[in-house]
Amino acid sequence: MFVFLKELIQKYKYIRRTRGDGNCFYRAFAFGYLEKNLHNANELERFRQLTYDLKDQLVKLGYQEFTLEDVRDVVIEVIDNARKERDEKSLIEHFCSLSYSDYFVAYLRLFVSAYLQMNKDFFENFIEDGKSIKQFCSTVCS
C-alpha cells in the first residue's frame, strides 16, 4: 500500500476533492474531462455535438423531450463556457455551483443509460434479479 502512495505522490502534485454524494464519479469525470480539454477546441466541439445529439436518442428510448432539453441546455452552456474561457477557475466555479454541477451529472447519467440500452444484448447479462435493462436504467442510471 505504501509503495502505491509513494508512486502517487511522485506523479501528482495535488488532489481535488469532490462531494461524496453518490455522484462523485460523474462529477469528477466531467470536471476532469473538461479540464483536460480546455485547450482542445476540436474535442470540446465533438463532446458538445454528442451532448446535443443525445437528446434525440433518449427520446427514442422513451425519455420526455421537454425535461431533456433543459438539462442539455445547461450542459451545453458549461461546455461553451469552457470553449470560450479556456480557464480552470471558471470551470471550477461552474462545478461548485449545484445547479450546473447537478445538471451535468444528470446528463452524464443519461449518457450511461442510453449507452446501456443501445447495447442491451451485451449488458443484460450482468444484471441480477431478472430486471430488464430498461428497469435497471430507470432505477440506477436516472
N, C-alpha and C positions, 0 to 999 in steps of 0.2 A: 504494500500500500504506500509506504513512504517513498519508494522509487518512483511510483506514478506521480505523486505530489511534487517531487523534485523535478520531474520532466515538465509538468505543467507550469511550475514556477519559472523554469528556464525559457519556455516557449511563449508564455503570455505575461504581459505586464500588469494586467488588472482584470477584474471581472465586473460584470454588470448584474445587479440583482433585478429580479422581476417579481411581480406579485405572484405568490403561490396560491392561486385561486382555482386550480384545475385547468386553467387555460395558459399556463406559463409556457408550455412548449410552443403553442401557436403564437403567442406574443413575442417570445424570444426569436422564433424563426422569422416572423415578419420583420421585426426590427433588424435582425442580423442580415437578412436578405437585402433589405433596402439600403442599409448602411454599406454593405459590401459593394452595392451597385450605384452608389451616389454619383459616381463619375462615369458610369457606363450607360449612356443615353439609349443605346440600342436595346440593352437588356431591360431597362425600365419601360421602354416603349413596348417590348414584347410582353412583359408582365401586365402592363396596362391593358393591352389588347386581350390577353387571356382573361383578365378580370372582367372586362367589358362583355366579352362573348359568353362568359359562363352563365349569365342570366338566362339566355335563350335555352341553353341545355338544361338548366334547372327547371324552367317552366315545362319543358318536355317531360321531366321526371315527376311533375306534379306539384311543384312549389308555386306559391302565389306570386304573380308578377309584381304587383304593387309593393309588396314588402321587400322583394329582392332589389328593386330599383333604388330605394332609399339607402339600403346598406351598401350597395355597389357604388353609389354616387359618393359616399363618404370615403370609401377605399380609394376610388379614383382621385379624389381630392388630395389624399395623403400622397399617392404616387406622383401626381402632378406637382405637388409642392416639393417633393424630393427631387424631381427632374429640374424644377426651376431654381430652387435654393441651393441644392447640392451642399447642404450644410448639416452636419451632425447635430448641432444644437437645435435646429428647427425640427429635425426628426425626433429627437428626444422629447421636445415639447409636445409633439403630436402623440407620442406613445405614453406620455404621462397624463394626457387628457383621457379620461374614461370614455368620453363619447367617441373619440377617434379610435382609441385602442380596442374598445369592446366591439365596435363595428368591424374592425379589421379581423379580429378573432372570429367573429360570427361568419364573415365571408370565407375565411380560410377553412372553417368547419364545413361550410357548404361546398368548397372545392373538394375536400376529402370525401364528403358524402356523394358528390357527383361521380368522382373517380371510382369509388367502390361500387356504385350502382351500375356504371357503364362497363365495369369489369366483374360483374356479379358471378359469372361462371367460375372464376378463379377464387374469389373471396368468400363465397358462401361456404366453402369447405372449412373455413376457420371459425365459423360462428357456431356457438353452442346453443343448446336448448331448443333446437329446431326453428329458430327465428329465420325469417327471410331477410335478405339484405336490406330491403326497404324498412322492415321493422327495426333491424339493428341500427340503421342510419337515423331513423326517427327518434330513437332513444339515446344514442351515443354521440352522433355527429351534429345534432342540431342544438 
